[in-house]
Structure formats: C-alpha cells, structure tokens
Amino acid sequence: MTTHWNIDGAHSDPWGNQRAGFSAKASINRKDFGLGWNQVLEAGGVLVGDRVDIELEVQAVKATAAQAA
C-alpha cells in the first residue's frame, strides 16, 4: 500500500467562513482484502486489475457559534 496526503491550505471564503482543503491518494492491492475474483479475457489478460487507486479531495468548513448551538 502506498499513501500520500496533503493539507492544501486554510482561508476565509467570501462569506466569512473558515475553510480548509485536504487531499489524499492511496493505492491498495484488492487481494489483501480477500477480493480475488477475476475473469480471463478472450484477447488475453484479465478483467480486473489487482491495484486499486483511491483519491480524495475534501473541503471542511468550520462551524460558527450559532451553528454549533
């Protein structure tokens, strides 16, 4: 498994809310999770690869006191 994550920054948006951005990438082997099914193709090779790439882009907004109450 390989992973990479990044904090893309925090700032105020045009409405005065505090926002933060995060991104993350990971690659996993599906067979590590017991997912071994596959099918051989007529042209050669297999239908499903072993590596699964996961990418996340997340934006969080800090709750104001009025929203938290």
PQR file of N, CA, C, O and H, with PARSE charges and radii, in Angstrom:
ATOM      1  N   MET A   1       0.844  -1.168   0.000 -0.4000 1.5000
ATOM      2  CA  MET A   1       0.000   0.000   0.000 -0.0000 2.0000
ATOM      3  C   MET A   1       0.889   1.231   0.000  0.5500 1.7000
ATOM      4  O   MET A   1       1.857   1.310   0.757 -0.5500 1.4000
ATOM      5  N   THR A   2       0.558   2.181  -0.848 -0.4000 1.5000
ATOM      6  CA  THR A   2       1.261   3.455  -0.859 -0.0000 2.0000
ATOM      7  C   THR A   2       0.260   4.560  -0.554  0.5500 1.7000
ATOM      8  O   THR A   2      -0.896   4.489  -0.972 -0.5500 1.4000
ATOM      9  H   THR A   2      -0.227   2.117  -1.463  0.4000 1.0000
ATOM     10  N   THR A   3       0.702   5.576   0.172 -0.4000 1.5000
ATOM     11  CA  THR A   3      -0.188   6.680   0.517 -0.0000 2.0000
ATOM     12  C   THR A   3       0.531   8.007   0.380  0.5500 1.7000
ATOM     13  O   THR A   3       1.755   8.084   0.484 -0.5500 1.4000
ATOM     14  H   THR A   3       1.641   5.633   0.511  0.4000 1.0000
ATOM     15  N   HIS A   4      -0.242   9.038   0.147 -0.4000 1.5000
ATOM     16  CA  HIS A   4       0.258  10.408   0.096 -0.0000 2.0000
ATOM     17  C   HIS A   4      -0.889  11.314   0.505  0.5500 1.7000
ATOM     18  O   HIS A   4      -2.004  11.152   0.009 -0.5500 1.4000
ATOM     19  H   HIS A   4      -1.237   8.975   0.062  0.4000 1.0000
ATOM     20  N   TRP A   5      -0.644  12.253   1.389 -0.4000 1.5000
ATOM     21  CA  TRP A   5      -1.678  13.208   1.769 -0.0000 2.0000
ATOM     22  C   TRP A   5      -1.090  14.603   1.822  0.5500 1.7000
ATOM     23  O   TRP A   5       0.122  14.777   1.954 -0.5500 1.4000
ATOM     24  H   TRP A   5       0.262  12.384   1.792  0.4000 1.0000
ATOM     25  N   ASN A   6      -1.964  15.597   1.719 -0.4000 1.5000
ATOM     26  CA  ASN A   6      -1.519  16.976   1.661 -0.0000 2.0000
ATOM     27  C   ASN A   6      -2.570  17.887   2.291  0.5500 1.7000
ATOM     28  O   ASN A   6      -3.769  17.683   2.099 -0.5500 1.4000
ATOM     29  H   ASN A   6      -2.948  15.456   1.612  0.4000 1.0000
ATOM     30  N   ILE A   7      -2.126  18.879   3.032 -0.4000 1.5000
ATOM     31  CA  ILE A   7      -3.014  19.943   3.506 -0.0000 2.0000
ATOM     32  C   ILE A   7      -2.889  21.060   2.486  0.5500 1.7000
ATOM     33  O   ILE A   7      -1.825  21.662   2.341 -0.5500 1.4000
ATOM     34  H   ILE A   7      -1.152  19.045   3.187  0.4000 1.0000
ATOM     35  N   ASP A   8      -3.984  21.336   1.776 -0.4000 1.5000
ATOM     36  CA  ASP A   8      -3.939  22.288   0.681 -0.0000 2.0000
ATOM     37  C   ASP A   8      -4.064  23.732   1.133  0.5500 1.7000
ATOM     38  O   ASP A   8      -3.839  24.640   0.333 -0.5500 1.4000
ATOM     39  H   ASP A   8      -4.848  20.847   1.894  0.4000 1.0000
ATOM     40  N   GLY A   9      -4.418  23.974   2.394 -0.4000 1.5000
ATOM     41  CA  GLY A   9      -4.473  25.332   2.909 -0.0000 2.0000
ATOM     42  C   GLY A   9      -5.781  25.629   3.611  0.5500 1.7000
ATOM     43  O   GLY A   9      -6.771  24.915   3.456 -0.5500 1.4000
ATOM     44  H   GLY A   9      -4.601  23.236   3.044  0.4000 1.0000
ATOM     45  N   ALA A  10      -5.759  26.702   4.387 -0.4000 1.5000
ATOM     46  CA  ALA A  10      -6.955  27.171   5.091 -0.0000 2.0000
ATOM     47  C   ALA A  10      -7.102  28.665   4.821  0.5500 1.7000
ATOM     48  O   ALA A  10      -6.113  29.396   4.763 -0.5500 1.4000
ATOM     49  H   ALA A  10      -4.955  27.282   4.513  0.4000 1.0000
ATOM     50  N   HIS A  11      -8.340  29.108   4.658 -0.4000 1.5000
ATOM     51  CA  HIS A  11      -8.581  30.522   4.379 -0.0000 2.0000
ATOM     52  C   HIS A  11     -10.039  30.858   4.660  0.5500 1.7000
ATOM     53  O   HIS A  11     -10.852  29.970   4.917 -0.5500 1.4000
ATOM     54  H   HIS A  11      -9.144  28.514   4.705  0.4000 1.0000
ATOM     55  N   SER A  12     -10.362  32.140   4.609 -0.4000 1.5000
ATOM     56  CA  SER A  12     -11.746  32.592   4.736 -0.0000 2.0000
ATOM     57  C   SER A  12     -12.363  32.658   3.347  0.5500 1.7000
ATOM     58  O   SER A  12     -11.735  33.132   2.400 -0.5500 1.4000
ATOM     59  H   SER A  12      -9.702  32.861   4.400  0.4000 1.0000
ATOM     60  N   ASP A  13     -13.602  32.177   3.234 -0.4000 1.5000
ATOM     61  CA  ASP A  13     -14.298  32.272   1.954 -0.0000 2.0000
ATOM     62  C   ASP A  13     -14.991  33.632   1.850  0.5500 1.7000
ATOM     63  O   ASP A  13     -14.941  34.401   2.811 -0.5500 1.4000
ATOM     64  H   ASP A  13     -14.112  31.792   4.003  0.4000 1.0000
ATOM     65  N   PRO A  14     -15.630  33.960   0.737 -0.5600 1.5000
ATOM     66  CA  PRO A  14     -16.278  35.273   0.572  0.2800 2.0000
ATOM     67  C   PRO A  14     -17.392  35.560   1.580  0.5500 1.7000
ATOM     68  O   PRO A  14     -17.795  36.714   1.729 -0.5500 1.4000
ATOM     69  N   TRP A  15     -17.895  34.540   2.273 -0.4000 1.5000
ATOM     70  CA  TRP A  15     -18.974  34.715   3.245 -0.0000 2.0000
ATOM     71  C   TRP A  15     -18.449  34.760   4.677  0.5500 1.7000
ATOM     72  O   TRP A  15     -19.237  34.793   5.622 -0.5500 1.4000
ATOM     73  H   TRP A  15     -17.567  33.603   2.152  0.4000 1.0000
ATOM     74  N   GLY A  16     -17.128  34.762   4.845 -0.4000 1.5000
ATOM     75  CA  GLY A  16     -16.522  34.853   6.166 -0.0000 2.0000
ATOM     76  C   GLY A  16     -16.347  33.518   6.878  0.5500 1.7000
ATOM     77  O   GLY A  16     -15.951  33.495   8.043 -0.5500 1.4000
ATOM     78  H   GLY A  16     -16.488  34.736   4.077  0.4000 1.0000
ATOM     79  N   ASN A  17     -16.628  32.419   6.214 -0.4000 1.5000
ATOM     80  CA  ASN A  17     -16.454  31.094   6.813 -0.0000 2.0000
ATOM     81  C   ASN A  17     -15.002  30.645   6.689  0.5500 1.7000
ATOM     82  O   ASN A  17     -14.339  30.944   5.695 -0.5500 1.4000
ATOM     83  H   ASN A  17     -16.950  32.437   5.268  0.4000 1.0000
ATOM     84  N   GLN A  18     -14.509  29.931   7.695 -0.4000 1.5000
ATOM     85  CA  GLN A  18     -13.171  29.355   7.636 -0.0000 2.0000
ATOM     86  C   GLN A  18     -13.246  28.022   6.894  0.5500 1.7000
ATOM     87  O   GLN A  18     -14.036  27.152   7.260 -0.5500 1.4000
ATOM     88  H   GLN A  18     -15.048  29.689   8.502  0.4000 1.0000
ATOM     89  N   ARG A  19     -12.433  27.860   5.863 -0.4000 1.5000
ATOM     90  CA  ARG A  19     -12.407  26.636   5.068 -0.0000 2.0000
ATOM     91  C   ARG A  19     -10.996  26.074   5.044  0.5500 1.7000
ATOM     92  O   ARG A  19     -10.016  26.818   5.074 -0.5500 1.4000
ATOM     93  H   ARG A  19     -11.791  28.567   5.566  0.4000 1.0000
ATOM     94  N   ALA A  20     -10.906  24.750   4.991 -0.4000 1.5000
ATOM     95  CA  ALA A  20      -9.620  24.074   4.859 -0.0000 2.0000
ATOM     96  C   ALA A  20      -9.767  22.991   3.802  0.5500 1.7000
ATOM     97  O   ALA A  20     -10.809  22.345   3.697 -0.5500 1.4000
ATOM     98  H   ALA A  20     -11.702  24.146   4.967  0.4000 1.0000
ATOM     99  N   GLY A  21      -8.711  22.803   3.024 -0.4000 1.5000
ATOM    100  CA  GLY A  21      -8.728  21.790   1.972 -0.0000 2.0000
ATOM    101  C   GLY A  21      -7.681  20.726   2.240  0.5500 1.7000
ATOM    102  O   GLY A  21      -6.578  21.022   2.701 -0.5500 1.4000
ATOM    103  H   GLY A  21      -7.864  23.328   3.110  0.4000 1.0000
ATOM    104  N   PHE A  22      -8.034  19.499   1.951 -0.4000 1.5000
ATOM    105  CA  PHE A  22      -7.147  18.354   2.144 -0.0000 2.0000
ATOM    106  C   PHE A  22      -7.247  17.457   0.922  0.5500 1.7000
ATOM    107  O   PHE A  22      -8.303  17.371   0.293 -0.5500 1.4000
ATOM    108  H   PHE A  22      -8.929  19.259   1.577  0.4000 1.0000
ATOM    109  N   SER A  23      -6.159  16.793   0.586 -0.4000 1.5000
ATOM    110  CA  SER A  23      -6.196  15.796  -0.472 -0.0000 2.0000
ATOM    111  C   SER A  23      -5.379  14.583  -0.028  0.5500 1.7000
ATOM    112  O   SER A  23      -4.425  14.703   0.740 -0.5500 1.4000
ATOM    113  H   SER A  23      -5.302  16.862   1.096  0.4000 1.0000
ATOM    114  N   ALA A  24      -5.773  13.425  -0.527 -0.4000 1.5000
ATOM    115  CA  ALA A  24      -5.073  12.189  -0.166 -0.0000 2.0000
ATOM    116  C   ALA A  24      -5.142  11.222  -1.338  0.5500 1.7000
ATOM    117  O   ALA A  24      -6.120  11.199  -2.085 -0.5500 1.4000
ATOM    118  H   ALA A  24      -6.548  13.328  -1.151  0.4000 1.0000
ATOM    119  N   LYS A  25      -4.096  10.432  -1.487 -0.4000 1.5000
ATOM    120  CA  LYS A  25      -4.046   9.396  -2.513 -0.0000 2.0000
ATOM    121  C   LYS A  25      -3.506   8.120  -1.878  0.5500 1.7000
ATOM    122  O   LYS A  25      -2.610   8.169  -1.035 -0.5500 1.4000
ATOM    123  H   LYS A  25      -3.301  10.451  -0.881  0.4000 1.0000
ATOM    124  N   ALA A  26      -4.049   6.995  -2.280 -0.4000 1.5000
ATOM    125  CA  ALA A  26      -3.577   5.698  -1.788 -0.0000 2.0000
ATOM    126  C   ALA A  26      -3.748   4.665  -2.892  0.5500 1.7000
ATOM    127  O   ALA A  26      -4.649   4.772  -3.724 -0.5500 1.4000
ATOM    128  H   ALA A  26      -4.777   6.955  -2.965  0.4000 1.0000
ATOM    129  N   SER A  27      -2.893   3.686  -2.891 -0.4000 1.5000
ATOM    130  CA  SER A  27      -3.014   2.530  -3.777 -0.0000 2.0000
ATOM    131  C   SER A  27      -3.008   1.291  -2.900  0.5500 1.7000
ATOM    132  O   SER A  27      -2.143   1.132  -2.038 -0.5500 1.4000
ATOM    133  H   SER A  27      -2.161   3.599  -2.216  0.4000 1.0000
ATOM    134  N   ILE A  28      -3.978   0.412  -3.125 -0.4000 1.5000
ATOM    135  CA  ILE A  28      -4.057  -0.823  -2.359 -0.0000 2.0000
ATOM    136  C   ILE A  28      -4.141  -2.002  -3.317  0.5500 1.7000
ATOM    137  O   ILE A  28      -4.489  -1.840  -4.487 -0.5500 1.4000
ATOM    138  H   ILE A  28      -4.681   0.541  -3.825  0.4000 1.0000
ATOM    139  N   ASN A  29      -3.824  -3.177  -2.819 -0.4000 1.5000
ATOM    140  CA  ASN A  29      -3.983  -4.405  -3.568 -0.0000 2.0000
ATOM    141  C   ASN A  29      -5.293  -5.042  -3.121  0.5500 1.7000
ATOM    142  O   ASN A  29      -5.447  -5.385  -1.948 -0.5500 1.4000
ATOM    143  H   ASN A  29      -3.541  -3.309  -1.869  0.4000 1.0000
ATOM    144  N   ARG A  30      -6.224  -5.202  -4.031 -0.4000 1.5000
ATOM    145  CA  ARG A  30      -7.554  -5.708  -3.667 -0.0000 2.0000
ATOM    146  C   ARG A  30      -7.497  -7.111  -3.089  0.5500 1.7000
ATOM    147  O   ARG A  30      -8.375  -7.492  -2.315 -0.5500 1.4000
ATOM    148  H   ARG A  30      -6.099  -4.924  -4.984  0.4000 1.0000
ATOM    149  N   LYS A  31      -6.484  -7.889  -3.447 -0.4000 1.5000
ATOM    150  CA  LYS A  31      -6.357  -9.250  -2.926 -0.0000 2.0000
ATOM    151  C   LYS A  31      -6.014  -9.254  -1.441  0.5500 1.7000
ATOM    152  O   LYS A  31      -6.279 -10.238  -0.751 -0.5500 1.4000
ATOM    153  H   LYS A  31      -5.770  -7.580  -4.075  0.4000 1.0000
ATOM    154  N   ASP A  32      -5.425  -8.157  -0.934 -0.4000 1.5000
ATOM    155  CA  ASP A  32      -5.162  -8.032   0.503 -0.0000 2.0000
ATOM    156  C   ASP A  32      -6.455  -8.001   1.314  0.5500 1.7000
ATOM    157  O   ASP A  32      -6.434  -8.225   2.524 -0.5500 1.4000
ATOM    158  H   ASP A  32      -5.210  -7.357  -1.495  0.4000 1.0000
ATOM    159  N   PHE A  33      -7.583  -7.724   0.651 -0.4000 1.5000
ATOM    160  CA  PHE A  33      -8.882  -7.644   1.308 -0.0000 2.0000
ATOM    161  C   PHE A  33      -9.786  -8.810   0.915  0.5500 1.7000
ATOM    162  O   PHE A  33     -11.000  -8.761   1.112 -0.5500 1.4000
ATOM    163  H   PHE A  33      -7.600  -7.543  -0.332  0.4000 1.0000
ATOM    164  N   GLY A  34      -9.182  -9.856   0.360 -0.4000 1.5000
ATOM    165  CA  GLY A  34      -9.934 -11.057   0.027 -0.0000 2.0000
ATOM    166  C   GLY A  34     -10.728 -10.968  -1.262  0.5500 1.7000
ATOM    167  O   GLY A  34     -11.596 -11.807  -1.504 -0.5500 1.4000
ATOM    168  H   GLY A  34      -8.196  -9.896   0.200  0.4000 1.0000
ATOM    169  N   LEU A  35     -10.455  -9.973  -2.095 -0.4000 1.5000
ATOM    170  CA  LEU A  35     -11.181  -9.824  -3.354 -0.0000 2.0000
ATOM    171  C   LEU A  35     -10.359 -10.436  -4.479  0.5500 1.7000
ATOM    172  O   LEU A  35      -9.622  -9.732  -5.170 -0.5500 1.4000
ATOM    173  H   LEU A  35      -9.750  -9.291  -1.899  0.4000 1.0000
ATOM    174  N   GLY A  36     -10.484 -11.731  -4.661 -0.4000 1.5000
ATOM    175  CA  GLY A  36      -9.653 -12.449  -5.612 -0.0000 2.0000
ATOM    176  C   GLY A  36     -10.333 -12.808  -6.922  0.5500 1.7000
ATOM    177  O   GLY A  36      -9.675 -13.311  -7.832 -0.5500 1.4000
ATOM    178  H   GLY A  36     -11.082 -12.303  -4.100  0.4000 1.0000
ATOM    179  N   TRP A  37     -11.656 -12.559  -7.046 -0.4000 1.5000
ATOM    180  CA  TRP A  37     -12.368 -12.934  -8.254 -0.0000 2.0000
ATOM    181  C   TRP A  37     -11.769 -12.225  -9.465  0.5500 1.7000
ATOM    182  O   TRP A  37     -11.339 -11.077  -9.361 -0.5500 1.4000
ATOM    183  H   TRP A  37     -12.191 -12.151  -6.307  0.4000 1.0000
ATOM    184  N   ASN A  38     -11.739 -12.898 -10.604 -0.4000 1.5000
ATOM    185  CA  ASN A  38     -11.294 -12.304 -11.847 -0.0000 2.0000
ATOM    186  C   ASN A  38     -11.795 -13.161 -12.997  0.5500 1.7000
ATOM    187  O   ASN A  38     -12.292 -14.266 -12.783 -0.5500 1.4000
ATOM    188  H   ASN A  38     -12.088 -13.831 -10.688  0.4000 1.0000
ATOM    189  N   GLN A  39     -11.667 -12.654 -14.212 -0.4000 1.5000
ATOM    190  CA  GLN A  39     -12.070 -13.401 -15.391 -0.0000 2.0000
ATOM    191  C   GLN A  39     -11.040 -13.160 -16.486  0.5500 1.7000
ATOM    192  O   GLN A  39     -10.653 -12.020 -16.747 -0.5500 1.4000
ATOM    193  H   GLN A  39     -11.264 -11.756 -14.386  0.4000 1.0000
ATOM    194  N   VAL A  40     -10.602 -14.232 -17.119 -0.4000 1.5000
ATOM    195  CA  VAL A  40      -9.647 -14.134 -18.219 -0.0000 2.0000
ATOM    196  C   VAL A  40     -10.388 -13.654 -19.464  0.5500 1.7000
ATOM    197  O   VAL A  40     -11.468 -14.158 -19.773 -0.5500 1.4000
ATOM    198  H   VAL A  40     -10.916 -15.158 -16.907  0.4000 1.0000
ATOM    199  N   LEU A  41      -9.822 -12.692 -20.175 -0.4000 1.5000
ATOM    200  CA  LEU A  41     -10.428 -12.159 -21.394 -0.0000 2.0000
ATOM    201  C   LEU A  41      -9.986 -12.967 -22.605  0.5500 1.7000
ATOM    202  O   LEU A  41      -8.897 -13.542 -22.612 -0.5500 1.4000
ATOM    203  H   LEU A  41      -8.944 -12.282 -19.924  0.4000 1.0000
ATOM    204  N   GLU A  42     -10.829 -13.010 -23.624 -0.4000 1.5000
ATOM    205  CA  GLU A  42     -10.503 -13.743 -24.845 -0.0000 2.0000
ATOM    206  C   GLU A  42      -9.230 -13.215 -25.501  0.5500 1.7000
ATOM    207  O   GLU A  42      -8.446 -13.986 -26.054 -0.5500 1.4000
ATOM    208  H   GLU A  42     -11.713 -12.543 -23.618  0.4000 1.0000
ATOM    209  N   ALA A  43      -9.029 -11.920 -25.439 -0.4000 1.5000
ATOM    210  CA  ALA A  43      -7.866 -11.289 -26.075 -0.0000 2.0000
ATOM    211  C   ALA A  43      -6.616 -11.424 -25.221  0.5500 1.7000
ATOM    212  O   ALA A  43      -5.549 -10.957 -25.620 -0.5500 1.4000
ATOM    213  H   ALA A  43      -9.666 -11.293 -24.989  0.4000 1.0000
ATOM    214  N   GLY A  44      -6.722 -12.048 -24.060 -0.4000 1.5000
ATOM    215  CA  GLY A  44      -5.593 -12.167 -23.142 -0.0000 2.0000
ATOM    216  C   GLY A  44      -5.726 -11.166 -22.008  0.5500 1.7000
ATOM    217  O   GLY A  44      -6.461 -10.185 -22.124 -0.5500 1.4000
ATOM    218  H   GLY A  44      -7.589 -12.427 -23.736  0.4000 1.0000
ATOM    219  N   GLY A  45      -5.042 -11.400 -20.950 -0.4000 1.5000
ATOM    220  CA  GLY A  45      -5.148 -10.535 -19.785 -0.0000 2.0000
ATOM    221  C   GLY A  45      -6.334 -10.914 -18.923  0.5500 1.7000
ATOM    222  O   GLY A  45      -6.990 -11.933 -19.141 -0.5500 1.4000
ATOM    223  H   GLY A  45      -4.445 -12.197 -20.856  0.4000 1.0000
ATOM    224  N   VAL A  46      -6.593 -10.068 -17.939 -0.4000 1.5000
ATOM    225  CA  VAL A  46      -7.698 -10.316 -17.014 -0.0000 2.0000
ATOM    226  C   VAL A  46      -8.608  -9.103 -16.956  0.5500 1.7000
ATOM    227  O   VAL A  46      -8.209  -7.999 -17.324 -0.5500 1.4000
ATOM    228  H   VAL A  46      -6.060  -9.241 -17.762  0.4000 1.0000
ATOM    229  N   LEU A  47      -9.828  -9.312 -16.494 -0.4000 1.5000
ATOM    230  CA  LEU A  47     -10.844  -8.265 -16.470 -0.0000 2.0000
ATOM    231  C   LEU A  47     -10.572  -7.201 -15.405  0.5500 1.7000
ATOM    232  O   LEU A  47     -10.773  -6.011 -15.650 -0.5500 1.4000
ATOM    233  H   LEU A  47     -10.152 -10.209 -16.195  0.4000 1.0000
ATOM    234  N   VAL A  48     -10.116  -7.628 -14.223 -0.4000 1.5000
ATOM    235  CA  VAL A  48      -9.941  -6.711 -13.095 -0.0000 2.0000
ATOM    236  C   VAL A  48      -8.481  -6.714 -12.660  0.5500 1.7000
ATOM    237  O   VAL A  48      -7.900  -7.777 -12.441 -0.5500 1.4000
ATOM    238  H   VAL A  48      -9.953  -8.594 -14.024  0.4000 1.0000
ATOM    239  N   GLY A  49      -7.887  -5.535 -12.534 -0.4000 1.5000
ATOM    240  CA  GLY A  49      -6.511  -5.430 -12.058 -0.0000 2.0000
ATOM    241  C   GLY A  49      -6.430  -5.607 -10.558  0.5500 1.7000
ATOM    242  O   GLY A  49      -7.440  -5.512  -9.861 -0.5500 1.4000
ATOM    243  H   GLY A  49      -8.359  -4.672 -12.712  0.4000 1.0000
ATOM    244  N   ASP A  50      -5.227  -5.864 -10.057 -0.4000 1.5000
ATOM    245  CA  ASP A  50      -5.040  -6.051  -8.617 -0.0000 2.0000
ATOM    246  C   ASP A  50      -4.952  -4.733  -7.867  0.5500 1.7000
ATOM    247  O   ASP A  50      -5.376  -4.652  -6.714 -0.5500 1.4000
ATOM    248  H   ASP A  50      -4.406  -5.940 -10.623  0.4000 1.0000
ATOM    249  N   ARG A  51      -4.406  -3.690  -8.506 -0.4000 1.5000
ATOM    250  CA  ARG A  51      -4.210  -2.410  -7.827 -0.0000 2.0000
ATOM    251  C   ARG A  51      -5.461  -1.554  -7.924  0.5500 1.7000
ATOM    252  O   ARG A  51      -6.065  -1.428  -8.989 -0.5500 1.4000
ATOM    253  H   ARG A  51      -4.062  -3.756  -9.442  0.4000 1.0000
ATOM    254  N   VAL A  52      -5.844  -0.966  -6.791 -0.4000 1.5000
ATOM    255  CA  VAL A  52      -6.967  -0.034  -6.721 -0.0000 2.0000
ATOM    256  C   VAL A  52      -6.408   1.305  -6.259  0.5500 1.7000
ATOM    257  O   VAL A  52      -5.783   1.392  -5.202 -0.5500 1.4000
ATOM    258  H   VAL A  52      -5.354  -1.068  -5.925  0.4000 1.0000
ATOM    259  N   ASP A  53      -6.637   2.355  -7.058 -0.4000 1.5000
ATOM    260  CA  ASP A  53      -6.194   3.700  -6.703 -0.0000 2.0000
ATOM    261  C   ASP A  53      -7.353   4.458  -6.082  0.5500 1.7000
ATOM    262  O   ASP A  53      -8.461   4.460  -6.617 -0.5500 1.4000
ATOM    263  H   ASP A  53      -7.145   2.285  -7.917  0.4000 1.0000
ATOM    264  N   ILE A  54      -7.094   5.105  -4.947 -0.4000 1.5000
ATOM    265  CA  ILE A  54      -8.107   5.878  -4.228 -0.0000 2.0000
ATOM    266  C   ILE A  54      -7.616   7.312  -4.138  0.5500 1.7000
ATOM    267  O   ILE A  54      -6.485   7.557  -3.717 -0.5500 1.4000
ATOM    268  H   ILE A  54      -6.194   5.104  -4.512  0.4000 1.0000
ATOM    269  N   GLU A  55      -8.465   8.267  -4.533 -0.4000 1.5000
ATOM    270  CA  GLU A  55      -8.112   9.682  -4.445 -0.0000 2.0000
ATOM    271  C   GLU A  55      -9.241  10.429  -3.751  0.5500 1.7000
ATOM    272  O   GLU A  55     -10.411  10.254  -4.091 -0.5500 1.4000
ATOM    273  H   GLU A  55      -9.383   8.067  -4.875  0.4000 1.0000
ATOM    274  N   LEU A  56      -8.884  11.269  -2.769 -0.4000 1.5000
ATOM    275  CA  LEU A  56      -9.861  12.074  -2.028 -0.0000 2.0000
ATOM    276  C   LEU A  56      -9.491  13.547  -2.135  0.5500 1.7000
ATOM    277  O   LEU A  56      -8.316  13.904  -2.053 -0.5500 1.4000
ATOM    278  H   LEU A  56      -7.934  11.412  -2.493  0.4000 1.0000
ATOM    279  N   GLU A  57     -10.482  14.392  -2.317 -0.4000 1.5000
ATOM    280  CA  GLU A  57     -10.333  15.836  -2.226 -0.0000 2.0000
ATOM    281  C   GLU A  57     -11.437  16.285  -1.278  0.5500 1.7000
ATOM    282  O   GLU A  57     -12.620  16.155  -1.589 -0.5500 1.4000
ATOM    283  H   GLU A  57     -11.437  14.102  -2.384  0.4000 1.0000
ATOM    284  N   VAL A  58     -11.047  16.813  -0.123 -0.4000 1.5000
ATOM    285  CA  VAL A  58     -12.011  17.141   0.929 -0.0000 2.0000
ATOM    286  C   VAL A  58     -11.904  18.620   1.271  0.5500 1.7000
ATOM    287  O   VAL A  58     -10.807  19.174   1.347 -0.5500 1.4000
ATOM    288  H   VAL A  58     -10.085  16.919   0.130  0.4000 1.0000
ATOM    289  N   GLN A  59     -13.061  19.256   1.477 -0.4000 1.5000
ATOM    290  CA  GLN A  59     -13.103  20.633   1.915 -0.0000 2.0000
ATOM    291  C   GLN A  59     -13.955  20.685   3.183  0.5500 1.7000
ATOM    292  O   GLN A  59     -15.095  20.220   3.197 -0.5500 1.4000
ATOM    293  H   GLN A  59     -13.952  18.807   1.415  0.4000 1.0000
ATOM    294  N   ALA A  60     -13.393  21.253   4.235 -0.4000 1.5000
ATOM    295  CA  ALA A  60     -14.099  21.337   5.513 -0.0000 2.0000
ATOM    296  C   ALA A  60     -14.400  22.793   5.832  0.5500 1.7000
ATOM    297  O   ALA A  60     -13.586  23.677   5.565 -0.5500 1.4000
ATOM    298  H   ALA A  60     -12.467  21.631   4.224  0.4000 1.0000
ATOM    299  N   VAL A  61     -15.574  23.037   6.405 -0.4000 1.5000
ATOM    300  CA  VAL A  61     -15.993  24.383   6.795 -0.0000 2.0000
ATOM    301  C   VAL A  61     -16.202  24.383   8.305  0.5500 1.7000
ATOM    302  O   VAL A  61     -16.959  23.571   8.836 -0.5500 1.4000
ATOM    303  H   VAL A  61     -16.235  22.318   6.622  0.4000 1.0000
ATOM    304  N   LYS A  62     -15.526  25.298   8.990 -0.4000 1.5000
ATOM    305  CA  LYS A  62     -15.631  25.407  10.450 -0.0000 2.0000
ATOM    306  C   LYS A  62     -17.019  25.932  10.811  0.5500 1.7000
ATOM    307  O   LYS A  62     -17.486  26.921  10.247 -0.5500 1.4000
ATOM    308  H   LYS A  62     -14.911  25.958   8.559  0.4000 1.0000
ATOM    309  N   ALA A  63     -17.669  25.255  11.758 -0.4000 1.5000
ATOM    310  CA  ALA A  63     -18.987  25.676  12.222 -0.0000 2.0000
ATOM    311  C   ALA A  63     -18.861  26.956  13.032  0.5500 1.7000
ATOM    312  O   ALA A  63     -17.919  27.125  13.806 -0.5500 1.4000
ATOM    313  H   ALA A  63     -17.289  24.452  12.216  0.4000 1.0000
ATOM    314  N   THR A  64     -19.824  27.860  12.845 -0.4000 1.5000
ATOM    315  CA  THR A  64     -19.860  29.089  13.645 -0.0000 2.0000
ATOM    316  C   THR A  64     -20.531  28.787  14.977  0.5500 1.7000
ATOM    317  O   THR A  64     -21.141  27.731  15.140 -0.5500 1.4000
ATOM    318  H   THR A  64     -20.589  27.723  12.216  0.4000 1.0000
ATOM    319  N   ALA A  65     -20.424  29.700  15.925 -0.4000 1.5000
ATOM    320  CA  ALA A  65     -21.044  29.509  17.250 -0.0000 2.0000
ATOM    321  C   ALA A  65     -22.551  29.306  17.116  0.5500 1.7000
ATOM    322  O   ALA A  65     -23.128  28.488  17.833 -0.5500 1.4000
ATOM    323  H   ALA A  65     -19.928  30.558  15.793  0.4000 1.0000
ATOM    324  N   ALA A  66     -23.197  30.041  16.206 -0.4000 1.5000
ATOM    325  CA  ALA A  66     -24.644  29.917  16.010 -0.0000 2.0000
ATOM    326  C   ALA A  66     -25.007  28.535  15.450  0.5500 1.7000
ATOM    327  O   ALA A  66     -26.043  27.977  15.812 -0.5500 1.4000
ATOM    328  H   ALA A  66     -22.729  30.705  15.623  0.4000 1.0000
ATOM    329  N   GLN A  67     -24.171  27.985  14.582 -0.4000 1.5000
ATOM    330  CA  GLN A  67     -24.446  26.678  14.004 -0.0000 2.0000
ATOM    331  C   GLN A  67     -24.203  25.557  15.017  0.5500 1.7000
ATOM    332  O   GLN A  67     -24.878  24.528  14.992 -0.5500 1.4000
ATOM    333  H   GLN A  67     -23.329  28.437  14.289  0.4000 1.0000
ATOM    334  N   ALA A  68     -23.231  25.770  15.906 -0.4000 1.5000
ATOM    335  CA  ALA A  68     -22.891  24.749  16.888 -0.0000 2.0000
ATOM    336  C   ALA A  68     -23.923  24.643  17.993  0.5500 1.7000
ATOM    337  O   ALA A  68     -24.040  23.590  18.620 -0.5500 1.4000
ATOM    338  H   ALA A  68     -22.683  26.606  15.926  0.4000 1.0000
ATOM    339  N   ALA A  69     -24.670  25.697  18.248 -0.4000 1.5000
ATOM    340  CA  ALA A  69     -25.649  25.705  19.342 -0.0000 2.0000
ATOM    341  C   ALA A  69     -26.936  25.033  18.979  0.5500 1.7000
ATOM    342  O   ALA A  69     -27.850  24.964  19.802 -0.5500 1.4000
ATOM    343  H   ALA A  69     -24.575  26.553  17.739  0.4000 1.0000
TER
END
